[in-house]
Amino acid sequence: MRFLVSVLRLRQPSLVRAILLSVGAFTASLRLAGFPYIGNLRGSRWQILALLVAAWGMAETARCLQRRWSLYHAGVLILLYANLMILAAIVVLLAVP
């Protein structure tokens, strides 16, 4: 219960919330594009909403960066790069005719 409360506090940075937002947006974008049926892949206007949620997840991840370099900081940078790849994948799925 305490874990759920810490994820729902929007004023505090949370990596769990950031990951859930980004992965959820990517999953929703895949489903909106017609995945797993490759023959039915198409762009949808609703994927713009998934793109915005993924951008929110990236902003949440960036909020978790610390000022001093540490292994935690390096992990957050790796998550930022993963979020960037998710954003690029959503844009590509959006552009599919």
C-alpha positions in Angstrom: 0.0 0.0 0.0 2.8 2.4 0.9 4.5 1.7 -2.5 1.3 2.7 -4.3 0.9 5.9 -2.3 4.5 6.9 -3.2 3.9 6.3 -6.9 0.8 8.5 -6.8 2.4 11.5 -5.2 2.9 13.7 -8.3 5.0 16.3 -6.6 7.8 13.8 -5.7 10.0 12.3 -8.5 9.4 8.6 -9.0 11.3 6.3 -11.3 8.6 3.7 -11.0 5.9 6.1 -12.2 8.2 7.3 -15.1 8.8 3.7 -16.3 5.1 2.8 -16.0 4.2 5.9 -18.0 6.7 5.2 -20.8 6.2 1.4 -21.1 2.4 1.9 -20.9 2.4 4.5 -23.6 4.6 2.3 -25.8 2.3 -0.7 -25.3 -0.8 1.4 -26.0 0.9 2.8 -29.2 1.7 -0.7 -30.4 -1.9 -1.8 -29.8 -3.3 1.3 -31.6 -1.0 0.6 -34.6 -2.5 -2.9 -35.0 0.2 -5.0 -33.4 0.6 -8.1 -33.4 -0.9 -8.4 -36.9 1.9 -7.0 -39.1 -0.4 -6.8 -42.1 -2.7 -4.4 -40.3 -0.1 -1.9 -39.2 -1.3 1.7 -39.6 -1.0 5.0 -38.0 -3.7 6.3 -35.7 -4.4 9.8 -34.5 -4.8 8.4 -31.0 -1.1 7.6 -31.0 -0.4 11.3 -30.5 -1.9 10.9 -27.0 0.5 8.0 -26.4 3.3 10.2 -27.6 2.4 12.9 -25.0 2.2 10.3 -22.2 5.6 8.9 -23.2 7.0 12.5 -23.2 5.5 12.9 -19.7 7.3 9.7 -18.7 10.6 11.1 -20.0 10.1 14.3 -18.1 9.4 12.3 -14.9 12.7 10.3 -15.5 14.6 13.6 -16.0 13.3 14.8 -12.6 15.0 11.9 -10.9 18.5 13.0 -12.0 20.8 14.0 -9.2 23.4 16.8 -9.3 26.4 14.6 -8.5 27.4 11.7 -10.7 26.9 8.2 -9.2 25.8 4.8 -10.4 22.2 5.9 -9.8 22.7 8.9 -12.0 24.1 6.6 -14.7 21.1 4.4 -14.5 18.8 7.3 -14.9 20.7 8.4 -18.0 20.3 4.9 -19.4 16.5 5.2 -18.7 16.4 8.6 -20.5 18.0 7.0 -23.6 15.4 4.2 -23.4 12.7 6.8 -23.2 14.1 8.5 -26.2 14.0 5.2 -28.1 10.4 4.7 -27.0 9.5 8.2 -28.3 11.2 7.5 -31.6 9.4 4.1 -32.0 6.0 5.8 -31.4 6.8 8.5 -34.0 7.7 5.7 -36.5 4.5 3.8 -35.7 2.6 7.1 -36.1 4.1 7.6 -39.6 3.1 4.2 -40.9 0.6 4.7 -43.8 
